[in-house]
Amino acid sequence: MFEAFSGNHEGVNKVLEERWNMLSDIAEASAAERAAIGAVTTDYRAYYREAYGLLNDPRWTKVFSASEEDKKRYGSDEYGLGLILAKNLVAADAGTRFIYVYDGDRWDHHSYIFDHSKANNHYVTCARWDKGMSALFEDLKKTPGKEPGKTLFDETMIVCTSEFGRTPYFNPVAGRDHHRLTYTSFFAGGGVKGGRIIGRTDPYGKECIDTGWKHKEQPKHDNTVATIYSALGIDWRKVITNTPSQRAYEYTQTAPLSGGEFISDDEIAELFD
């Protein structure tokens, strides 16, 4: 996708324009039928106009470009290319405020986690993550931010997390299984004070013995989400009621889980202290 878009922008634009004109002609010819459907057709037209505007923006080819040097530094797989695209999106400053990079199914180490003979093992996975993330940090730190004296690293929060940890002991096939009692989340940039470990486990990584924040219970994923919303300047306690399903939407979960498990809607403010 990177090579195709970055190398032939003129050809892509020509095809895009031809298809847009065809769509416009069809819309004009079927105006009466569309009017009978109702106001929803207006939403569709607005959606297509927005997409057309984005694809016709000359900045998008730069966003989807990846030099050979970048690929060497970040990696040329799905993860590396995703980080390059994320870096380009942040640098473009064209309105994107949240970017999700998928790391692939590389960390599901149920078997042979430390076996060098396997294509996917802990050494390979960690080296791949370190390489891409280090390159991202370097590029964001050397790119000026919007505020004087700030860099894009200062103005961008980076969060790496998972849905659970791994058992501290090995299973029968030399792997580690799901472990919900402890797991690690990584925060950097965006005002986070780095170089610290917040919270502590026992020597085996089995149980949490220090939560690291103002509550006695461990933070949950919704606390990570609240922290991201906070950095974006969004009120994470807001509830949206005018949804299509008429069901209220909460930005973060506050209802008790089964068994009465603790839930707080707090941000993890200790990251910034």
N, C-alpha and C positions, 0 to 999 in steps of 0.2 A: 504494500500500500504506500509506503514512504517513497519508493523509487518511482512508482507509476504517477503519483500526484506531483512530485517535485520536478519530474523531468519533462512533462508534457502539458503544462498548464494551458497553453493556447488551444491545443486540441480538445482538452476537457471543456474549456469555456465555450467552444463552438458547439459541441454536442449538447451542453447544458442549455445554451440559448435556443437551439433548435427544439429541444424537448419542452422548454418553457413556453415558447411560442405555440407549439402544438397544444399544450395543456390550456393555454389562454383561449385558443380558438374553440376547443371543445367546450370550455366553460361558457363561452359566449353563445355557442349554438344550443346549449342545453339550459339556458338561463331560466326558462319557464319551469322545466322539470325540477331544477334545483330549488327554485322558490317554493315549490309545493312541499319540499321536504322540511323546510323551516329554517330557523336561525342557525342550526348546527353547521350548515354549509358555509356560513361566514367564518366560523372557527377554522374549518378546513382551509379556506382560502388564505386566512391570516397565517396559518401554519406553513403553507407552501411558500408564501411570500417571504416569510422569515428565513426558511431554508434556502431559497434562491438568493436572498441577500447575503447570507453567510458564504455560500459557495462562490459567489461572484466577488467577494472581498479579496483583494490582492494579498492580504496578510496571511490567508489560510495556507498558501503554498509554502511559506516560510515555516509555519507551525508544523507541517507534515514533512519537513526535510530532515534528513539524518545523514551527516557526513560520515565518511569512512573513519575519520579520527574519532568522532563521537561513538561510533559502534565499537571501536577498540576499547575506549575508556569505559563505556557503560555496559557493553555486551550487545550482541545483535539478536538475542532471542526475544520472546514476548515481553519479558520483564525489562530488559535493557531498553528496547524500543519504546516501551511505555513510559519509562522515566525520561527519555529524551523528549518525547511528546509533551510530557508534563512540564518539563523545563521550558520548552518553547511556548507553551500556553501561558505560563506565568510571565515570561519575558514579554509576550505580545501585549499584555495588559489590555485585552479587548473585551473584558467583561466576565471572563471565567473566574469564578470564586471558589469552586470546589472541584478537585480532580481525584479520581480513584484509579490507582494502578494495580492491576491484577498480577499477582506473583506466580500464578500457575499452581498446579497440584504437586508442588515439589516438597512440601513439608510434611506430608502424611507418612511419616517414617514408622510404619508398623513392623517393618522387617529389615534386618541387616543394615541398621542405621550407620554403623561405623565400619562397614566392609568396603575397602577401596576398590574391590573388583566389580562392584555394582555401579551402574551408570548414574543412579541417583542415591547419594548417601549424604550424611551430615556435612562432610568436608566440602563436597561439591556445592551443596545448597548454601552453606554459610559464605563460601568464597564468592559465589555469584551475587549474593545479597550485598556483601561488603563492597564489592567492585562498583556496582551500580549506585549504591547510596553514597559512597565516597565521591564519585564523579558529580552527582547531583549537588552535594554540599559545596564542592569546589566551585562549580559554575554559579550557583546562587550567591555565594559569598563574594565573588568578584564582579557581579553585575549590580550596578547602582540601583537603589530602590527609588520610590517616588518621593520620599522625604529626604532632605539634605543630610548627608552623613550616614544614611542607612543603605543597606544592601537588600537584595531580594530575599536573602536568607533571613534577615531580621524581620521581614514583612510577610514571610510565608511559614505557616506552621506545618510541620511534617509529622505524621502519625503512622506508626507501623504497629499493627496489633493482630490478634488472632481470636478465635472463638473459645479456645481452651489451651491448656498446657499439655505436656506429655509426662507420662509416668516416670518417676525417678529410677525405676527398676526395669530390667529387661524382661520381655516376654519370651516364650519358647523359641521364637524365630529371630532372636537378637534384634528386636525392635522395641519401640516404646509406644504405648497406647494412649488413649484419651485420658486426660487428668483435669478435672474441673476445679480442683481446690486452689491451684496456683497457676498463673501464667504471666508472661511479661508483655508490657506495652512500651513502645519507644516513642518519645516526643522530642522534637528539636525545632529550632527556629521560632519565629512568631512570638518572641518575648519569653520563651521558655528558658529558664536558667539551667544550662547544661552541665555535664560533668558530675551528675549526682545519681544515686540510686535511691528512690523513694519507696520505702517498705522493705520488708525482709522476710525470708523464709527460714525454715530450719536448715541444718547443714545438708540435707538430702533434697531440698527443693520440693518437699512433699506437702508441707503445711505452711500457711502464712502465720508468722509470729509477731509481725509488726505491720500494720496496714499502711503506715506512712502518711496518713491524712487525719483530719479531725474526727472521723468516725471510727468506731471500734471494728466495724465490719469492712470487708474489702470493697473497693470500688467495683462497679459493674460496667458492662459495655455502655449502658446509657449514660454513665458519668463521663466516659470518653466522648460520647456524642455531645453531651452538654458542654464539655470543654471546647470542642470544635465550634459549636454554635457561638459560644462566648467569644472566641477569638475572631469570629466573623461579625460580631456585633449584633447577633440575633438573640432575641428573647426566647430561650429554650423552654421556658415554662408556658409559652403561648399555646393555646388550644384553638384549632380551626374547626368551626362548626358548619360552615356552608360548603360541605363536600358533596359530590355527586350522589354518594350513597346515603347521605344524611347522617352518617356516623361520624362523631367527633374524632378529630385527629390530634393526638398529643405528640409534640416534638420528642419528648423523652417519656419513658414508661414510669409511672408512679404507683400503679395498682400493685398490691402485694402479690408475689408469686405463690404458687401452691406450697403449702407447708409453712407459710408465714415468713418466707425468707426476706431479709432486709432489703429495701430499695430506697435510695435517696436520689433526688433529682439535682443534686449539687454538681457544680463543675469541680474539677480537681485543681483547686486554686493553689495548692502547694507547689505545683509545677512552676509557678511564676514568682514565688517568694524568694 
